[in-house]
Amino acid sequence: TEYYNECENYNTNNNNQKTIHQNTEGVNDNKGFSVFPNPASDELTVLNTSEGMGIIEIYNYLGEKILRKDLKSYSSIISVKDFNAGIYFYKISVNNELVKADKLIVIK
């Protein structure tokens, strides 16, 4: 299992509560990709207005990769209807460079 290390770090405070800190330093959220709707229930749309072809990877709250998809066209549809309701994280890479990372909420 590959774990999602690029965008989150877990820290435990004195009360044994975990907090998530996103590490998106150097990530340009406007580098040609839009992801919507968020929250999503059935489908997620990824618009690619960049010149490169990207890859999206979606991870569960444990950091386990649950989906990887090539983004080959202007608009890609990703089905999330089989996902459990909850919080997920995604990252989009172009030529092995992280260009967008954020959380995704799936509702039922």
Secondary structure, 3 states (H helix, E strand, C coil): CCECCCCCEEEECCCCCEEEECCCCCCCCCCCEEEECCCECCEEEEEECCCCCEEEEEECCCCEEEEEEEECCCEEEEECCCCCCEEEEEEEEECCEEEEEEEEEECC
